[in-house]
Protein backbone atom coordinates (compact mmCIF):
# COMPACT_ATOMS: atom_id res chain seq x y z
CA UNK A 1 0.00 0.00 0.00
CA UNK A 2 1.18 3.52 -0.73
CA UNK A 3 -0.09 4.80 2.62
CA UNK A 4 -0.21 2.13 5.40
CA UNK A 5 -1.56 4.59 7.96
CA UNK A 6 -4.50 5.54 5.73
CA UNK A 7 -5.17 1.84 5.16
CA UNK A 8 -5.32 1.21 8.91
CA UNK A 9 -7.69 4.10 9.56
CA UNK A 10 -9.99 3.10 6.67
CA UNK A 11 -10.05 -0.51 7.81
CA UNK A 12 -11.15 0.34 11.35
CA UNK A 13 -13.77 2.77 10.11
CA UNK A 14 -15.27 0.01 7.94
CA UNK A 15 -15.24 -2.41 10.87
CA UNK A 16 -17.25 0.08 12.89
CA UNK A 17 -19.82 0.42 10.10
CA UNK A 18 -20.21 -3.36 9.85
CA UNK A 19 -21.60 -3.64 13.35
CA UNK A 20 -25.07 -2.61 12.30
CA UNK A 21 -27.22 -5.02 14.30
CA UNK A 22 -25.50 -5.94 17.55
CA UNK A 23 -28.78 -7.26 19.03
CA UNK A 24 -29.04 -9.93 16.31
CA UNK A 25 -25.67 -11.28 17.42
CA UNK A 26 -26.70 -11.51 21.07
CA UNK A 27 -24.06 -8.97 22.06
CA UNK A 28 -24.74 -5.74 23.87
CA UNK A 29 -24.27 -2.61 21.75
CA UNK A 30 -21.92 -1.13 24.34
CA UNK A 31 -19.78 -4.27 24.25
CA UNK A 32 -19.54 -4.21 20.47
CA UNK A 33 -18.57 -0.56 20.46
CA UNK A 34 -16.08 -1.26 23.25
CA UNK A 35 -14.40 -3.93 21.13
CA UNK A 36 -13.98 -1.50 18.26
CA UNK A 37 -12.84 1.28 20.60
CA UNK A 38 -10.23 -1.01 22.15
CA UNK A 39 -8.71 -1.68 18.76
CA UNK A 40 -8.88 1.98 17.76
CA UNK A 41 -7.31 3.09 21.02
CA UNK A 42 -4.68 0.37 20.72
CA UNK A 43 -3.86 1.55 17.22
CA UNK A 44 -3.61 5.16 18.37
CA UNK A 45 -1.45 4.16 21.32
CA UNK A 46 1.01 2.28 19.09
CA UNK A 47 1.29 5.20 16.67
CA UNK A 48 1.81 7.67 19.55
CA UNK A 49 4.36 5.41 21.22
CA UNK A 50 6.39 5.06 18.01
CA UNK A 51 6.25 8.81 17.45
CA UNK A 52 7.40 9.39 21.02
CA UNK A 53 10.40 7.13 20.46
CA UNK A 54 11.55 8.95 17.31
CA UNK A 55 10.71 12.46 18.52
CA UNK A 56 14.17 13.23 19.98
CA UNK A 57 15.85 12.30 16.69
CA UNK A 58 13.40 14.46 14.74
CA UNK A 59 13.80 17.49 16.98
CA UNK A 60 17.57 17.21 17.31
CA UNK A 61 18.01 17.96 13.61
CA UNK A 62 16.17 21.25 14.08
CA UNK A 63 17.93 22.39 17.24
CA UNK A 64 20.92 24.60 16.51
CA UNK A 65 23.42 25.96 18.98
CA UNK A 66 22.71 29.55 19.92
CA UNK A 67 25.87 29.94 21.97
CA UNK A 68 29.15 28.19 22.66
CA UNK A 69 30.14 27.62 26.26
CA UNK A 70 33.74 27.11 27.34
CA UNK A 71 34.70 23.55 26.35
CA UNK A 72 35.46 20.99 29.03
CA UNK A 73 39.06 20.23 28.12
CA UNK A 74 41.25 17.64 29.79
CA UNK A 75 44.77 16.28 29.62
CA UNK A 76 45.10 14.06 26.55
CA UNK A 77 42.91 16.11 24.20
CA UNK A 78 44.60 16.74 20.87
CA UNK A 79 43.89 18.41 17.55
CA UNK A 80 45.72 17.80 14.25
CA UNK A 81 45.59 20.38 11.45
CA UNK A 82 46.62 20.55 7.84
CA UNK A 83 48.31 23.84 6.95
CA UNK A 84 48.79 25.62 3.62
CA UNK A 85 50.72 28.82 2.95
CA UNK A 86 49.74 30.62 -0.25
CA UNK A 87 51.17 33.29 -2.48
CA UNK A 88 48.53 36.04 -1.99
CA UNK A 89 49.04 37.35 -5.53
CA UNK A 90 48.70 34.09 -7.44
CA UNK A 91 46.83 31.94 -4.90
CA UNK A 92 49.39 29.16 -5.43
CA UNK A 93 50.30 27.01 -2.42
CA UNK A 94 53.95 27.65 -1.66
CA UNK A 95 54.30 25.51 1.46
CA UNK A 96 52.20 22.94 3.29
CA UNK A 97 52.40 20.63 6.27
CA UNK A 98 50.77 19.75 9.57
CA UNK A 99 50.43 21.17 13.07
CA UNK A 100 49.33 19.33 16.21
CA UNK A 101 48.15 20.64 19.55
CA UNK A 102 47.92 18.35 22.57
CA UNK A 103 47.18 19.03 26.24
CA UNK A 104 49.99 17.20 27.97
CA UNK A 105 49.56 18.38 31.56
CA UNK A 106 48.78 21.14 34.01
CA UNK A 107 51.05 23.75 35.56
CA UNK A 108 50.97 26.85 37.76
CA UNK A 109 52.39 29.92 36.03
CA UNK A 110 53.24 33.16 37.79
CA UNK A 111 53.14 36.43 35.82
CA UNK A 112 53.82 39.64 37.74
CA UNK A 113 53.07 37.94 41.09
CA UNK A 114 49.76 36.66 39.69
CA UNK A 115 49.38 32.88 39.86
CA UNK A 116 47.47 31.10 37.08
CA UNK A 117 46.40 27.47 36.97
CA UNK A 118 47.05 26.42 33.38
CA UNK A 119 46.74 23.67 30.84
CA UNK A 120 50.05 22.95 29.12
CA UNK A 121 49.50 22.58 25.37
CA UNK A 122 52.28 21.04 23.31
CA UNK A 123 52.65 22.45 19.79
CA UNK A 124 54.43 20.63 16.97
CA UNK A 125 54.52 21.57 13.32
CA UNK A 126 56.42 20.88 10.12
CA UNK A 127 56.04 22.49 6.67
CA UNK A 128 57.85 22.08 3.37
CA UNK A 129 57.94 24.02 0.14
CA UNK A 130 56.87 22.51 -3.20
CA UNK A 131 60.40 21.27 -3.92
CA UNK A 132 60.74 19.65 -0.46
CA UNK A 133 64.11 21.32 -0.06
CA UNK A 134 63.05 23.94 2.49
CA UNK A 135 61.56 22.81 5.79
CA UNK A 136 60.29 24.79 8.75
CA UNK A 137 59.67 23.08 12.08
CA UNK A 138 57.95 24.37 15.19
CA UNK A 139 58.09 22.96 18.70
CA UNK A 140 56.80 24.59 21.83
CA UNK A 141 54.34 25.01 24.66
CA UNK A 142 51.34 27.26 25.18
CA UNK A 143 49.93 27.84 28.66
CA UNK A 144 46.14 28.35 28.79
CA UNK A 145 44.37 29.50 31.94
CA UNK A 146 42.02 26.69 32.94
CA UNK A 147 39.19 29.00 34.02
CA UNK A 148 38.75 30.84 30.70
CA UNK A 149 41.35 29.37 28.27
CA UNK A 150 43.19 32.68 27.87
CA UNK A 151 46.87 32.55 26.92
CA UNK A 152 49.44 33.70 29.51
CA UNK A 153 52.69 32.23 28.17
CA UNK A 154 54.21 30.83 24.97
CA UNK A 155 57.57 29.08 24.57
CA UNK A 156 58.48 28.30 20.95
CA UNK A 157 61.46 27.05 18.96
CA UNK A 158 61.48 27.58 15.20
CA UNK A 159 63.99 25.87 12.91
CA UNK A 160 64.66 26.46 9.22
CA UNK A 161 66.33 23.63 7.32
CA UNK A 162 67.53 24.07 3.75
CA UNK A 163 68.56 20.78 2.25
CA UNK A 164 70.10 19.02 5.22
CA UNK A 165 71.61 22.09 6.83
CA UNK A 166 70.03 24.00 9.69
CA UNK A 167 70.27 27.64 8.67
CA UNK A 168 68.12 29.22 11.39
CA UNK A 169 67.21 28.34 14.94
CA UNK A 170 65.12 30.81 16.93
CA UNK A 171 63.80 30.47 20.47
CA UNK A 172 60.94 32.74 21.48
CA UNK A 173 59.58 33.17 25.03
CA UNK A 174 56.43 35.27 25.39
CA UNK A 175 54.44 36.32 28.44
CA UNK A 176 51.21 38.32 28.55
CA UNK A 177 50.89 40.54 31.59
CA UNK A 178 47.15 40.21 31.47
CA UNK A 179 45.91 37.05 29.75
CA UNK A 180 45.27 37.21 26.00
CA UNK A 181 41.56 36.47 25.53
CA UNK A 182 41.04 35.08 22.02
CA UNK A 183 37.67 33.57 22.94
CA UNK A 184 35.27 35.33 25.28
CA UNK A 185 32.92 32.57 26.41
CA UNK A 186 30.07 32.09 25.95
CA UNK A 187 30.30 32.93 22.26
CA UNK A 188 27.14 34.27 20.64
CA UNK A 189 26.31 35.60 17.20
CA UNK A 190 27.30 39.26 16.84
CA UNK A 191 29.33 39.36 20.05
CA UNK A 192 32.44 41.54 20.28
CA UNK A 193 35.13 42.21 22.85
CA UNK A 194 38.36 44.17 23.18
CA UNK A 195 41.72 42.89 24.33
CA UNK A 196 44.35 45.17 25.81
CA UNK A 197 47.48 43.60 27.28
CA UNK A 198 51.25 43.92 27.51
CA UNK A 199 53.39 41.40 25.66
CA UNK A 200 56.98 40.71 26.64
CA UNK A 201 58.95 38.64 24.12
CA UNK A 202 62.50 37.40 24.40
CA UNK A 203 64.11 36.08 21.21
CA UNK A 204 67.32 34.08 21.34
CA UNK A 205 69.59 32.88 18.52
CA UNK A 206 72.41 30.42 19.21
CA UNK A 207 75.61 32.27 20.08
CA UNK A 208 73.88 35.63 20.45
CA UNK A 209 72.57 37.46 23.54
CA UNK A 210 68.79 37.43 24.14
CA UNK A 211 66.78 40.31 22.73
CA UNK A 212 63.78 41.33 24.85
CA UNK A 213 61.02 43.68 23.75
CA UNK A 214 57.82 44.78 25.45
CA UNK A 215 54.88 45.91 23.32
CA UNK A 216 51.25 46.80 23.86
CA UNK A 217 48.69 44.52 22.22
CA UNK A 218 45.24 45.91 21.41
CA UNK A 219 42.71 43.91 19.40
CA UNK A 220 39.01 44.07 18.64
CA UNK A 221 37.37 40.68 18.24
CA UNK A 222 33.98 40.26 16.55
CA UNK A 223 31.79 37.21 16.05
CA UNK A 224 29.85 36.88 12.80
CA UNK A 225 26.12 37.61 12.81
CA UNK A 226 25.36 34.13 11.50
CA UNK A 227 26.95 30.72 12.03
CA UNK A 228 28.88 29.05 9.22
CA UNK A 229 28.70 25.31 8.51
CA UNK A 230 32.22 24.15 7.70
CA UNK A 231 33.29 20.79 6.30
CA UNK A 232 36.87 19.66 6.90
CA UNK A 233 38.60 16.29 7.10
CA UNK A 234 37.48 15.89 10.72
CA UNK A 235 33.81 16.31 9.78
CA UNK A 236 31.11 18.96 9.36
CA UNK A 237 30.71 21.57 12.08
CA UNK A 238 28.51 24.58 12.82
CA UNK A 239 30.95 27.34 13.72
CA UNK A 240 31.13 30.83 15.17
CA UNK A 241 33.40 32.97 12.99
CA UNK A 242 35.73 35.10 15.12
CA UNK A 243 37.51 37.89 13.29
CA UNK A 244 40.26 40.33 14.29
CA UNK A 245 42.94 42.35 12.54
CA UNK A 246 46.57 43.32 13.12
CA UNK A 247 48.62 45.90 11.27
CA UNK A 248 49.47 43.41 8.51
CA UNK A 249 46.83 40.69 8.51
CA UNK A 250 43.19 39.80 9.07
CA UNK A 251 42.46 36.60 11.00
CA UNK A 252 39.34 34.43 10.91
CA UNK A 253 38.90 31.61 13.40
CA UNK A 254 36.02 29.15 12.91
CA UNK A 255 35.21 27.91 16.40
CA UNK A 256 33.03 24.86 17.08
CA UNK A 257 31.81 23.52 20.42
CA UNK A 258 31.73 20.09 18.83
CA UNK A 259 35.50 20.20 18.29
CA UNK A 260 36.40 22.06 21.46
CA UNK A 261 38.35 24.59 19.42
CA UNK A 262 38.88 26.01 15.96
CA UNK A 263 38.09 23.74 13.01
CA UNK A 264 39.48 26.22 10.51
CA UNK A 265 41.74 29.29 10.63
CA UNK A 266 42.28 31.71 7.74
CA UNK A 267 44.75 34.57 7.44
CA UNK A 268 44.41 37.34 4.84
CA UNK A 269 46.78 40.07 3.75
CA UNK A 270 45.19 43.17 5.20
CA UNK A 271 45.87 45.53 2.33
CA UNK A 272 43.71 43.58 -0.15
CA UNK A 273 42.31 40.64 1.90
CA UNK A 274 44.01 38.01 -0.26
CA UNK A 275 44.35 34.64 1.46
CA UNK A 276 47.84 33.82 2.77
CA UNK A 277 47.26 30.91 5.19
CA UNK A 278 44.68 28.16 5.55
CA UNK A 279 44.57 25.70 8.46
CA UNK A 280 41.89 22.99 8.70
CA UNK A 281 41.18 20.37 11.35
CA UNK A 282 42.04 16.85 10.25
CA UNK A 283 41.50 14.92 13.47
CA UNK A 284 40.62 15.36 17.15
CA UNK A 285 39.77 13.10 20.07
CA UNK A 286 37.72 15.76 21.82
CA UNK A 287 34.16 14.61 22.56
CA UNK A 288 31.70 17.39 23.26
CA UNK A 289 29.15 16.74 26.01
CA UNK A 290 25.50 16.81 24.97
CA UNK A 291 24.16 20.32 25.30
CA UNK A 292 20.78 21.20 26.85
CA UNK A 293 17.75 21.13 24.58
CA UNK A 294 15.76 24.28 23.89
CA UNK A 295 12.66 24.89 26.05
CA UNK A 296 10.28 24.30 23.15
CA UNK A 297 11.81 20.88 22.57
CA UNK A 298 11.13 19.90 26.17
CA UNK A 299 7.58 21.27 25.81
CA UNK A 300 6.95 19.15 22.72
CA UNK A 301 8.28 16.04 24.46
CA UNK A 302 6.11 16.76 27.52
CA UNK A 303 2.99 17.11 25.37
CA UNK A 304 3.65 13.79 23.62
CA UNK A 305 4.23 12.07 26.98
CA UNK A 306 0.97 13.46 28.38
CA UNK A 307 -0.90 12.32 25.27
CA UNK A 308 0.65 8.86 25.46
CA UNK A 309 -0.19 8.52 29.17
CA UNK A 310 -3.74 9.71 28.53
CA UNK A 311 -4.27 7.21 25.74
CA UNK A 312 -2.85 4.43 27.92
CA UNK A 313 -5.22 5.35 30.73
CA UNK A 314 -8.23 5.36 28.42
CA UNK A 315 -7.11 2.04 26.94
CA UNK A 316 -6.88 0.44 30.38
CA UNK A 317 -10.27 1.58 31.61
CA UNK A 318 -11.86 0.42 28.33
CA UNK A 319 -10.31 -3.03 28.73
CA UNK A 320 -13.37 -4.79 30.10
CA UNK A 321 -14.41 -8.15 28.81
CA UNK A 322 -17.58 -7.94 26.69
CA UNK A 323 -20.44 -10.40 27.14
CA UNK A 324 -19.60 -13.59 25.32
CA UNK A 325 -21.76 -14.32 22.26
CA UNK A 326 -22.58 -17.96 21.59
CA UNK A 327 -22.52 -20.19 18.54
CA UNK A 328 -23.66 -18.44 15.38
CA UNK A 329 -23.19 -15.03 16.97
CA UNK A 330 -19.48 -15.67 17.46
CA UNK A 331 -19.06 -16.77 13.86
CA UNK A 332 -21.05 -13.83 12.51
CA UNK A 333 -19.12 -11.36 14.59
CA UNK A 334 -15.81 -12.86 13.51
CA UNK A 335 -16.85 -12.65 9.85
CA UNK A 336 -17.93 -9.03 10.20
CA UNK A 337 -14.92 -7.94 12.28
CA UNK A 338 -11.67 -8.79 10.53
CA UNK A 339 -8.38 -7.14 11.42
CA UNK A 340 -5.44 -6.26 9.18
CA UNK A 341 -2.56 -8.67 9.09
CA UNK A 342 -0.06 -5.95 9.99
CA UNK A 343 -1.39 -5.87 13.59
N, C-alpha and C positions, 0 to 999 in steps of 0.2 A: 504494500500500500504506500502511496505517496505521503500520506499523513496519518501515522498510526494513532496519534492522539485524537484526531477527528473521528477515526474509525471507532475508537473506544467509546467516545461520547455518544455517537450515533447508535451504537449497539445497545447501550444501556437505556437510551431513550426509547428504542423500539421494544425492549423487554418490558418497560413500564406500560407501554400502550397495549401489550398483549394480555395483560392481566385485566380483562374486561368484565369477567363474571366470577369474582372470587367465591360467591356463595355456591355456585354450581360445582366447585371443587371441594366443598366442605372445609374451606379455610377462611378464617376471619379476614375481612378486608384490611384491618390494621396489621395483621401478621404478614399478609402478602406485601403490603407497602413497606413494612419493616425489612423484609428480605431484600427488596430492591434497594432501599435506603442503605442497608448494610454494605451492599456491593458498591453503591455509588460513593459512600463515605470512604470505604476501603480504597477505592480507586483514587479519590481525591487525596487521601492520606499518603498513598505511595508516591503520587506526583509531587506533593509538597515536600515529602521527606527527601526525595531525590534532588529537588531544587535546593533544599537546605544544604545538602551535602556539597553541591557544586557552587553555591553562592560565593564562598570566599575566593575561589579561583576566578569567578567572573568579575567580582569587584576589585580584586587586586590589580587587574590589568588597567583599571580606570583610575587607580589611586596614584597620583604623582607626588613626589617629594616637594614640599613647599619651603623647606629649609634644610640645612645640613648642620647637624650638631658635631661637636668635636669627636673625632673617631676614637674608639677604645683600642689604642695601640698597646702592644706588648712585645717583650723581648722575643726575637725570632721572626717577626714580620719582615718581609722583604719585598722589594719592587725592582723589576728589571725593565730597562727601557732601551729601545733602539733610537739612535741619534744620527741625524743628518745635518751637515753644514753645507749651505748653498752659496753660490755666487749670486748676490742680490741683483746683479745686472742681467745675467743670462738665465738664472734659475737652475743652473746645472749643479748637481751635487759634487762638491769638491772633496768631501771627507765624510766618512760614516763609521759607526761603531756601536758600542753598547755602554751603558752605565747601570750600575746596581746600587741600591740603597738597602741596608739591612740594619735593624735595631739589634745591636749585639750586647747591650747591657744598660746599666743605670749608673749615674755618677752625680756627686754634688759639685757644683761649680760656683766659685766665688768671684764676683765682679764688683769692684769698688765696695767691698765689705758686705755686699748683698749675696746671700746664699741661695742658689737655685737647685732644685732637684730636677735632674735632666735624664732624658733618654740619650744614649750614645748611638749615633747612626753612622755606620761605616759606609764610605763612598768609594767605589772603584769604577774606573772607566778606561776605555782604550779606543782610539780612533785612528784610522789610516786614510791616506789620500788614495786617489784612484790608481796610482801606480804601485801602491803598497810599499813605497820606499820611505815614506815619512810617517812616523807614528808618534802620537801623543798619548801619554798615560796619566791618570789621575788617581791618587790614593789619599784618603783622609778621613777625618771625623767631623761630624756636625753634632752639636749639643742642643737639644730641643727641650725647653721647659715642659715638664710633664703636665702642668695644670692648663696650659693654653697652646702648647706646641710652637711657641715663639723661639727664635734662634738667639742664643747668647754667645756662642763661640764656634769658630771654624778653624780647623787645622788641616792644611792641604799641602800635598807635594805634587808638583807637575814636572813631568819629564818629557823632553823632546828627543826622539831618536831618529837620526837620518842614516839610512842603511843599517849598519850595526853599531854605529858610534853615537854615544850620548852627547848631544851638543848643548843641552840646556837642562839644568836641574834647579827648580825654584821651590822653596818652602815658604808658605804663607800662613801666618797665625793672626786670626782676626778675633776681636772681642767687641761686643756691642754693649754700651754702657747703660742702655735701657733696651730690653729685648726687642728684636726686630719682628714685628707682627705682620707676617705675610698672609695669614688667614685670621679674620676676626669672627670667631664662632659665636652664635650660629650664623651661617651664611644664608642670606635671603636675596631674592631678585631685587636689583636696584640698590643694594646696600653700598655704602662707601665709608671709608675711614682713612685717617691720615697717620702716617708714621713719622716721628721725629726722634732721632737718636744720634749718638756719637759713636763713630766707628774708629777703632784703633787697629791698624794693620802693620805687622812687622814682616818684611820680606827678606829672605836670606838666600844668597847664592854661595855655593862652596868656595871657600878661600876668600870671601869678602865679608866685611862687617855687616851686621843687620841694619836694615833701613826701616825706621818706624815713622809712620805718618798717622795723624789723627784728622778725620774729616767729619763733617756734619752730613747726615743722611736724612733727606726729607722726601717722602713719597706720598702720592695720593692713589689709593686703591679704589677701584669701582667694580661692582658686580653687574653683569649684563641684566637687562630688564626681562629677558626670557632665558630659559634653560636650553642648552644645546645637547642633542643626542649625538654621541661620538662613538664610532666603531673603530677599534684598534685590535691588535693581535690578541689582547687579553679578553676581548669581548665588547659588548655594546653597553654604554653607560649614559645616563642622564647627568649632565654636568652643569655646574655654575662656572661661568667664564669670568675670571678675575683679571683685571687689566691695570697695568701701571706703566709709567714711562720714566726713563732716565734721560740724561743729556744726549745720548747717542742712539738709544734703542727703545722700542715698545715691546712689552712682554704681555703675553696672554697665557694664563694658566687655567686649564680645564679640570676643575676639582669635582670628584665624585665621592659621595659617602660610601657607595658600594665598593670602591677600591681603597678607601681610607687615605686618599691622597690625589695627586694630579694624575690623570690618565693621558694628558697631552699637554705639552708646553711649546709655544711658538714665540720666536723672537723676530722682530722686524727692524729694519733700518729706519730710524725715526724720520729722516729727511724726506723719504718717499714711500715709507711703509712697505718696502720690498722684503720678502721673507729671507732670513739669513740662517735660521736654525729651527729644526723640527725634532721634537722628542716625543715618542709614543710608547705607552705601556705595553710590554710584551707578556709579562707574567707577574703575578703576585700571589701570595698565600694568605693575604688578609681576607677575613670573612666578616662581613658586616652583620651586626645583630639585626633582627627584624625590628623595623620601626613601628610606632603606634599607628593604628588605622585612624582615618578621619572620623569625626563624630557621626557623619551621615551614614558611614559604612556600618558602624555599630547599631545605629537606629534601624537600618534595613535588616540586619541580622536579627535584632530583637523582634521586629514585626513578624518575620518568618517563623521564629521560634514560638511566638504567641499563637500564630495561626496554626502551626503544627500541633501544639499542645491542645488548642481548642478542638481541632478536628479529632484528635485522639480521644479526648473526653467524650465528645458526642458519639464517637464510634463505640466506646465502651458502654455507655448507658443505653445504646440502641441494641446491644448484643443480648437480646433476650430470645429464648427459644420459642419459635412460633408453634401454634397447635399443629399436631402432626396429622396430615391428611392420610386417608387410607385408600388402598387399592387403586382404583381407576383415577382417583384424584391425584395421587402421587405421580402416576404416569402422565396424566394430562398436564400437570404443572411442570414436570420435567421437560415435556415436549415444547411447552410454550416459553420456558425460561432457559435458554441456552446461554452459555458464557463463552467468550472468545478464548481461543487456545493460548493466547499470549499471557493470560493470567491463570 
